[in-house]
Amino acid sequence: MQKKQELYSGKAKSVFATDNEDYVVLSFRDDTSAFDGEKVEQLNRKGMVNNKFNAFIMQYLADKGIPTHFEALLNDTESLVKNMKMVPVECVVRNVASGSLVRRLGVEDGLELNPPVFEFFLKNDALHDPMINEYHIETFGWAKAEDISKMKELTFKVNEHLQKLFADAGMILVDYKLEFGLFKGEIYLGDEFSPDGCRLWDAETRKKLDKDRFRQGLGGVIEAYEEVAQRIGVKL
Ligand code: CDP
């Protein structure tokens, strides 16, 4: 597989074409951003840690029957993935109240949510990723009704598997965001799963082990990501 020209560069990852139009190279950079790109820093080793973390999780989910875009780990910071048409929607599941839910509804941070809460957001930094529902997605043509149901179903299935994976390693999966895309007409899990896009707390101490350390300037960001990786058995 030969890596070709850069197709797209996002806030933390870049996408490169390959000599096969069905596949692209996902390149994980050290850039770390928050607040719709307002806070940006370079964190040493982050590209490597997230690339390997994501490869581990994507393979774990594929083993559980979740269709993912992941094909192969290429090197420390790059993976080969399916060339998908991304659905511009973020799927969020919350097991514990935190972040924007707390700000929006005034509920207590750390409140257990039973059943878990599901939310859709439009992927649009300029509009600050507004919350949307199934009607907006269908009406504005961001995805078809059957694909919306599929994304929701898969996001909940991921919750079952990952809640257990992290719980067995002494952590609480507070919430997470997934993105999906279409490849040859079918929905696949895309983007990445790493501590950049979820909240993970130590089950005993409730220490934050995710990007909230960066958002809140708590320090030890990559050290926390590495601790999570080590606890679930990711080889860095
Ligand atoms: O992170 P923030 O408080 O602004 O938003 P949230 O709605 O509480 O985020 C819910 C979960 O989705 C958290 O784990 C975020 O890290 C993740 N998320 C993300 O990865 N990317 C976004 N653009 C928004 C949320």
Residues whose N, C-alpha, C, O or C-beta is under 5 A from the ligand:
A	BS01	CDP	V92 S98 G99 S100 L101 D175 Y176 K177 D196 G197 C198 R199
